[in-house]
Amino acid sequence: MEKLDGTSMNLVQKNIKKLKEIFPEIFIEGRIDFELL
């Protein structure tokens, strides 16, 4: 039986990483510019 560590993946960070890959121009100073998005 597989032991679970009780933590979940950090989905927010994972999604931000995907956005940076798809739309790198929307990130200004490491933050998302929602007006550009």
PDBQT receptor file of N, H, CA, C and O in Angstrom, charges set to zero:
ATOM      1  N   MET A   1       0.848  -1.186   0.000  1.00  0.00    +0.000 N 
ATOM      2  CA  MET A   1       0.000   0.000   0.000  1.00  0.00    +0.000 C 
ATOM      3  C   MET A   1       0.890   1.244   0.000  1.00  0.00    +0.000 C 
ATOM      4  O   MET A   1       1.884   1.311   0.722  1.00  0.00    +0.000 OA
ATOM      5  N   GLU A   2       0.520   2.215  -0.811  1.00  0.00    +0.000 N 
ATOM      6  H   GLU A   2      -0.288   2.161  -1.398  1.00  0.00    +0.000 HD
ATOM      7  CA  GLU A   2       1.297   3.446  -0.932  1.00  0.00    +0.000 C 
ATOM      8  C   GLU A   2       0.973   4.392   0.213  1.00  0.00    +0.000 C 
ATOM      9  O   GLU A   2      -0.192   4.624   0.533  1.00  0.00    +0.000 OA
ATOM     10  N   LYS A   3       2.019   4.934   0.825  1.00  0.00    +0.000 N 
ATOM     11  H   LYS A   3       2.966   4.745   0.565  1.00  0.00    +0.000 HD
ATOM     12  CA  LYS A   3       1.827   5.877   1.925  1.00  0.00    +0.000 C 
ATOM     13  C   LYS A   3       1.642   7.285   1.354  1.00  0.00    +0.000 C 
ATOM     14  O   LYS A   3       2.420   7.719   0.504  1.00  0.00    +0.000 OA
ATOM     15  N   LEU A   4       0.627   7.983   1.814  1.00  0.00    +0.000 N 
ATOM     16  H   LEU A   4      -0.005   7.630   2.504  1.00  0.00    +0.000 HD
ATOM     17  CA  LEU A   4       0.361   9.354   1.386  1.00  0.00    +0.000 C 
ATOM     18  C   LEU A   4       0.934  10.316   2.406  1.00  0.00    +0.000 C 
ATOM     19  O   LEU A   4       0.882  10.060   3.609  1.00  0.00    +0.000 OA
ATOM     20  N   ASP A   5       1.486  11.435   1.921  1.00  0.00    +0.000 N 
ATOM     21  H   ASP A   5       1.528  11.643   0.943  1.00  0.00    +0.000 HD
ATOM     22  CA  ASP A   5       2.094  12.399   2.847  1.00  0.00    +0.000 C 
ATOM     23  C   ASP A   5       1.118  13.450   3.349  1.00  0.00    +0.000 C 
ATOM     24  O   ASP A   5       1.481  14.259   4.203  1.00  0.00    +0.000 OA
ATOM     25  N   GLY A   6      -0.101  13.463   2.848  1.00  0.00    +0.000 N 
ATOM     26  H   GLY A   6      -0.396  12.806   2.154  1.00  0.00    +0.000 HD
ATOM     27  CA  GLY A   6      -1.122  14.381   3.347  1.00  0.00    +0.000 C 
ATOM     28  C   GLY A   6      -1.035  15.788   2.787  1.00  0.00    +0.000 C 
ATOM     29  O   GLY A   6      -1.748  16.679   3.248  1.00  0.00    +0.000 OA
ATOM     30  N   THR A   7      -0.181  16.005   1.808  1.00  0.00    +0.000 N 
ATOM     31  H   THR A   7       0.399  15.281   1.434  1.00  0.00    +0.000 HD
ATOM     32  CA  THR A   7      -0.085  17.330   1.200  1.00  0.00    +0.000 C 
ATOM     33  C   THR A   7      -0.623  17.279  -0.220  1.00  0.00    +0.000 C 
ATOM     34  O   THR A   7      -0.610  16.233  -0.868  1.00  0.00    +0.000 OA
ATOM     35  N   SER A   8      -1.093  18.415  -0.688  1.00  0.00    +0.000 N 
ATOM     36  H   SER A   8      -1.104  19.265  -0.161  1.00  0.00    +0.000 HD
ATOM     37  CA  SER A   8      -1.591  18.489  -2.061  1.00  0.00    +0.000 C 
ATOM     38  C   SER A   8      -0.605  19.283  -2.907  1.00  0.00    +0.000 C 
ATOM     39  O   SER A   8       0.218  20.034  -2.383  1.00  0.00    +0.000 OA
ATOM     40  N   MET A   9      -0.697  19.109  -4.201  1.00  0.00    +0.000 N 
ATOM     41  H   MET A   9      -1.366  18.499  -4.627  1.00  0.00    +0.000 HD
ATOM     42  CA  MET A   9       0.170  19.868  -5.098  1.00  0.00    +0.000 C 
ATOM     43  C   MET A   9      -0.221  21.339  -5.027  1.00  0.00    +0.000 C 
ATOM     44  O   MET A   9      -1.388  21.679  -4.833  1.00  0.00    +0.000 OA
ATOM     45  N   ASN A  10       0.752  22.181  -5.182  1.00  0.00    +0.000 N 
ATOM     46  H   ASN A  10       1.700  21.905  -5.339  1.00  0.00    +0.000 HD
ATOM     47  CA  ASN A  10       0.473  23.612  -5.180  1.00  0.00    +0.000 C 
ATOM     48  C   ASN A  10      -0.044  23.994  -6.563  1.00  0.00    +0.000 C 
ATOM     49  O   ASN A  10       0.726  24.351  -7.455  1.00  0.00    +0.000 OA
ATOM     50  N   LEU A  11      -1.354  23.912  -6.723  1.00  0.00    +0.000 N 
ATOM     51  H   LEU A  11      -1.980  23.622  -5.999  1.00  0.00    +0.000 HD
ATOM     52  CA  LEU A  11      -1.973  24.144  -8.028  1.00  0.00    +0.000 C 
ATOM     53  C   LEU A  11      -1.829  25.582  -8.496  1.00  0.00    +0.000 C 
ATOM     54  O   LEU A  11      -1.728  25.836  -9.697  1.00  0.00    +0.000 OA
ATOM     55  N   VAL A  12      -1.818  26.521  -7.567  1.00  0.00    +0.000 N 
ATOM     56  H   VAL A  12      -1.900  26.315  -6.592  1.00  0.00    +0.000 HD
ATOM     57  CA  VAL A  12      -1.691  27.932  -7.959  1.00  0.00    +0.000 C 
ATOM     58  C   VAL A  12      -0.342  28.157  -8.635  1.00  0.00    +0.000 C 
ATOM     59  O   VAL A  12      -0.277  28.751  -9.711  1.00  0.00    +0.000 OA
ATOM     60  N   GLN A  13       0.722  27.691  -8.015  1.00  0.00    +0.000 N 
ATOM     61  H   GLN A  13       0.669  27.208  -7.140  1.00  0.00    +0.000 HD
ATOM     62  CA  GLN A  13       2.053  27.869  -8.596  1.00  0.00    +0.000 C 
ATOM     63  C   GLN A  13       2.178  27.138  -9.925  1.00  0.00    +0.000 C 
ATOM     64  O   GLN A  13       2.822  27.629 -10.853  1.00  0.00    +0.000 OA
ATOM     65  N   LYS A  14       1.564  25.972 -10.013  1.00  0.00    +0.000 N 
ATOM     66  H   LYS A  14       1.041  25.574  -9.259  1.00  0.00    +0.000 HD
ATOM     67  CA  LYS A  14       1.600  25.197 -11.254  1.00  0.00    +0.000 C 
ATOM     68  C   LYS A  14       0.887  25.957 -12.376  1.00  0.00    +0.000 C 
ATOM     69  O   LYS A  14       1.371  25.996 -13.507  1.00  0.00    +0.000 OA
ATOM     70  N   ASN A  15      -0.254  26.556 -12.064  1.00  0.00    +0.000 N 
ATOM     71  H   ASN A  15      -0.647  26.525 -11.145  1.00  0.00    +0.000 HD
ATOM     72  CA  ASN A  15      -1.008  27.310 -13.069  1.00  0.00    +0.000 C 
ATOM     73  C   ASN A  15      -0.289  28.592 -13.477  1.00  0.00    +0.000 C 
ATOM     74  O   ASN A  15      -0.322  28.976 -14.646  1.00  0.00    +0.000 OA
ATOM     75  N   ILE A  16       0.359  29.252 -12.524  1.00  0.00    +0.000 N 
ATOM     76  H   ILE A  16       0.385  28.939 -11.575  1.00  0.00    +0.000 HD
ATOM     77  CA  ILE A  16       1.133  30.458 -12.844  1.00  0.00    +0.000 C 
ATOM     78  C   ILE A  16       2.278  30.104 -13.784  1.00  0.00    +0.000 C 
ATOM     79  O   ILE A  16       2.571  30.847 -14.722  1.00  0.00    +0.000 OA
ATOM     80  N   LYS A  17       2.922  28.973 -13.532  1.00  0.00    +0.000 N 
ATOM     81  H   LYS A  17       2.684  28.370 -12.771  1.00  0.00    +0.000 HD
ATOM     82  CA  LYS A  17       4.013  28.529 -14.400  1.00  0.00    +0.000 C 
ATOM     83  C   LYS A  17       3.505  28.286 -15.821  1.00  0.00    +0.000 C 
ATOM     84  O   LYS A  17       4.170  28.647 -16.792  1.00  0.00    +0.000 OA
ATOM     85  N   LYS A  18       2.332  27.679 -15.938  1.00  0.00    +0.000 N 
ATOM     86  H   LYS A  18       1.792  27.386 -15.149  1.00  0.00    +0.000 HD
ATOM     87  CA  LYS A  18       1.746  27.438 -17.265  1.00  0.00    +0.000 C 
ATOM     88  C   LYS A  18       1.434  28.756 -17.966  1.00  0.00    +0.000 C 
ATOM     89  O   LYS A  18       1.686  28.899 -19.163  1.00  0.00    +0.000 OA
ATOM     90  N   LEU A  19       0.883  29.723 -17.223  1.00  0.00    +0.000 N 
ATOM     91  H   LEU A  19       0.678  29.607 -16.251  1.00  0.00    +0.000 HD
ATOM     92  CA  LEU A  19       0.582  31.029 -17.818  1.00  0.00    +0.000 C 
ATOM     93  C   LEU A  19       1.851  31.710 -18.324  1.00  0.00    +0.000 C 
ATOM     94  O   LEU A  19       1.847  32.319 -19.393  1.00  0.00    +0.000 OA
ATOM     95  N   LYS A  20       2.945  31.606 -17.548  1.00  0.00    +0.000 N 
ATOM     96  H   LYS A  20       2.948  31.111 -16.679  1.00  0.00    +0.000 HD
ATOM     97  CA  LYS A  20       4.214  32.211 -17.971  1.00  0.00    +0.000 C 
ATOM     98  C   LYS A  20       4.714  31.587 -19.266  1.00  0.00    +0.000 C 
ATOM     99  O   LYS A  20       5.297  32.270 -20.108  1.00  0.00    +0.000 OA
ATOM    100  N   GLU A  21       4.483  30.277 -19.425  1.00  0.00    +0.000 N 
ATOM    101  H   GLU A  21       4.010  29.721 -18.741  1.00  0.00    +0.000 HD
ATOM    102  CA  GLU A  21       4.917  29.606 -20.648  1.00  0.00    +0.000 C 
ATOM    103  C   GLU A  21       4.073  30.033 -21.847  1.00  0.00    +0.000 C 
ATOM    104  O   GLU A  21       4.598  30.216 -22.945  1.00  0.00    +0.000 OA
ATOM    105  N   ILE A  22       2.765  30.191 -21.635  1.00  0.00    +0.000 N 
ATOM    106  H   ILE A  22       2.339  30.042 -20.742  1.00  0.00    +0.000 HD
ATOM    107  CA  ILE A  22       1.854  30.500 -22.735  1.00  0.00    +0.000 C 
ATOM    108  C   ILE A  22       1.831  31.996 -23.051  1.00  0.00    +0.000 C 
ATOM    109  O   ILE A  22       1.863  32.385 -24.218  1.00  0.00    +0.000 OA
ATOM    110  N   PHE A  23       1.775  32.836 -22.010  1.00  0.00    +0.000 N 
ATOM    111  H   PHE A  23       1.749  32.520 -21.061  1.00  0.00    +0.000 HD
ATOM    112  CA  PHE A  23       1.669  34.293 -22.172  1.00  0.00    +0.000 C 
ATOM    113  C   PHE A  23       2.775  35.010 -21.389  1.00  0.00    +0.000 C 
ATOM    114  O   PHE A  23       2.473  35.672 -20.395  1.00  0.00    +0.000 OA
ATOM    115  N   PRO A  24       4.027  34.904 -21.796  1.00  0.00    +0.000 N 
ATOM    116  CA  PRO A  24       5.104  35.545 -21.015  1.00  0.00    +0.000 C 
ATOM    117  C   PRO A  24       4.992  37.066 -20.965  1.00  0.00    +0.000 C 
ATOM    118  O   PRO A  24       5.521  37.695 -20.050  1.00  0.00    +0.000 OA
ATOM    119  N   GLU A  25       4.304  37.664 -21.947  1.00  0.00    +0.000 N 
ATOM    120  H   GLU A  25       3.873  37.153 -22.691  1.00  0.00    +0.000 HD
ATOM    121  CA  GLU A  25       4.206  39.126 -21.998  1.00  0.00    +0.000 C 
ATOM    122  C   GLU A  25       3.261  39.710 -20.950  1.00  0.00    +0.000 C 
ATOM    123  O   GLU A  25       3.278  40.921 -20.732  1.00  0.00    +0.000 OA
ATOM    124  N   ILE A  26       2.437  38.889 -20.294  1.00  0.00    +0.000 N 
ATOM    125  H   ILE A  26       2.423  37.905 -20.471  1.00  0.00    +0.000 HD
ATOM    126  CA  ILE A  26       1.501  39.427 -19.295  1.00  0.00    +0.000 C 
ATOM    127  C   ILE A  26       2.139  39.588 -17.920  1.00  0.00    +0.000 C 
ATOM    128  O   ILE A  26       1.520  40.131 -17.005  1.00  0.00    +0.000 OA
ATOM    129  N   PHE A  27       3.378  39.116 -17.775  1.00  0.00    +0.000 N 
ATOM    130  H   PHE A  27       3.881  38.675 -18.519  1.00  0.00    +0.000 HD
ATOM    131  CA  PHE A  27       4.047  39.209 -16.480  1.00  0.00    +0.000 C 
ATOM    132  C   PHE A  27       4.947  40.426 -16.442  1.00  0.00    +0.000 C 
ATOM    133  O   PHE A  27       5.858  40.573 -17.256  1.00  0.00    +0.000 OA
ATOM    134  N   ILE A  28       4.674  41.300 -15.479  1.00  0.00    +0.000 N 
ATOM    135  H   ILE A  28       3.933  41.181 -14.818  1.00  0.00    +0.000 HD
ATOM    136  CA  ILE A  28       5.462  42.510 -15.283  1.00  0.00    +0.000 C 
ATOM    137  C   ILE A  28       5.972  42.485 -13.847  1.00  0.00    +0.000 C 
ATOM    138  O   ILE A  28       5.186  42.431 -12.901  1.00  0.00    +0.000 OA
ATOM    139  N   GLU A  29       7.295  42.526 -13.694  1.00  0.00    +0.000 N 
ATOM    140  H   GLU A  29       7.933  42.570 -14.463  1.00  0.00    +0.000 HD
ATOM    141  CA  GLU A  29       7.941  42.473 -12.381  1.00  0.00    +0.000 C 
ATOM    142  C   GLU A  29       7.488  41.249 -11.594  1.00  0.00    +0.000 C 
ATOM    143  O   GLU A  29       7.293  41.324 -10.381  1.00  0.00    +0.000 OA
ATOM    144  N   GLY A  30       7.321  40.120 -12.285  1.00  0.00    +0.000 N 
ATOM    145  H   GLY A  30       7.479  40.059 -13.271  1.00  0.00    +0.000 HD
ATOM    146  CA  GLY A  30       6.962  38.875 -11.624  1.00  0.00    +0.000 C 
ATOM    147  C   GLY A  30       5.499  38.739 -11.257  1.00  0.00    +0.000 C 
ATOM    148  O   GLY A  30       5.108  37.754 -10.631  1.00  0.00    +0.000 OA
ATOM    149  N   ARG A  31       4.686  39.709 -11.633  1.00  0.00    +0.000 N 
ATOM    150  H   ARG A  31       5.003  40.510 -12.141  1.00  0.00    +0.000 HD
ATOM    151  CA  ARG A  31       3.258  39.666 -11.311  1.00  0.00    +0.000 C 
ATOM    152  C   ARG A  31       2.443  39.686 -12.594  1.00  0.00    +0.000 C 
ATOM    153  O   ARG A  31       2.906  40.160 -13.632  1.00  0.00    +0.000 OA
ATOM    154  N   ILE A  32       1.229  39.167 -12.511  1.00  0.00    +0.000 N 
ATOM    155  H   ILE A  32       0.853  38.782 -11.668  1.00  0.00    +0.000 HD
ATOM    156  CA  ILE A  32       0.357  39.128 -13.680  1.00  0.00    +0.000 C 
ATOM    157  C   ILE A  32      -0.321  40.481 -13.855  1.00  0.00    +0.000 C 
ATOM    158  O   ILE A  32      -0.912  41.016 -12.917  1.00  0.00    +0.000 OA
ATOM    159  N   ASP A  33      -0.231  41.026 -15.059  1.00  0.00    +0.000 N 
ATOM    160  H   ASP A  33       0.250  40.591 -15.821  1.00  0.00    +0.000 HD
ATOM    161  CA  ASP A  33      -0.959  42.249 -15.403  1.00  0.00    +0.000 C 
ATOM    162  C   ASP A  33      -2.278  41.814 -16.035  1.00  0.00    +0.000 C 
ATOM    163  O   ASP A  33      -2.321  41.454 -17.211  1.00  0.00    +0.000 OA
ATOM    164  N   PHE A  34      -3.349  41.849 -15.251  1.00  0.00    +0.000 N 
ATOM    165  H   PHE A  34      -3.314  42.141 -14.295  1.00  0.00    +0.000 HD
ATOM    166  CA  PHE A  34      -4.637  41.338 -15.708  1.00  0.00    +0.000 C 
ATOM    167  C   PHE A  34      -5.242  42.190 -16.822  1.00  0.00    +0.000 C 
ATOM    168  O   PHE A  34      -6.084  41.705 -17.578  1.00  0.00    +0.000 OA
ATOM    169  N   GLU A  35      -4.826  43.445 -16.934  1.00  0.00    +0.000 N 
ATOM    170  H   GLU A  35      -4.142  43.838 -16.320  1.00  0.00    +0.000 HD
ATOM    171  CA  GLU A  35      -5.303  44.276 -18.041  1.00  0.00    +0.000 C 
ATOM    172  C   GLU A  35      -4.723  43.792 -19.365  1.00  0.00    +0.000 C 
ATOM    173  O   GLU A  35      -5.400  43.838 -20.392  1.00  0.00    +0.000 OA
ATOM    174  N   LEU A  36      -3.491  43.334 -19.351  1.00  0.00    +0.000 N 
ATOM    175  H   LEU A  36      -2.940  43.296 -18.517  1.00  0.00    +0.000 HD
ATOM    176  CA  LEU A  36      -2.885  42.781 -20.563  1.00  0.00    +0.000 C 
ATOM    177  C   LEU A  36      -3.459  41.410 -20.888  1.00  0.00    +0.000 C 
ATOM    178  O   LEU A  36      -3.545  41.023 -22.053  1.00  0.00    +0.000 OA
ATOM    179  N   LEU A  37      -3.843  40.692 -19.864  1.00  0.00    +0.000 N 
ATOM    180  H   LEU A  37      -3.773  41.006 -18.918  1.00  0.00    +0.000 HD
ATOM    181  CA  LEU A  37      -4.409  39.358 -20.067  1.00  0.00    +0.000 C 
ATOM    182  C   LEU A  37      -5.767  39.477 -20.696  1.00  0.00    +0.000 C 
ATOM    183  O   LEU A  37      -6.420  38.466 -20.953  1.00  0.00    +0.000 OA
TER     184      LEU A  37
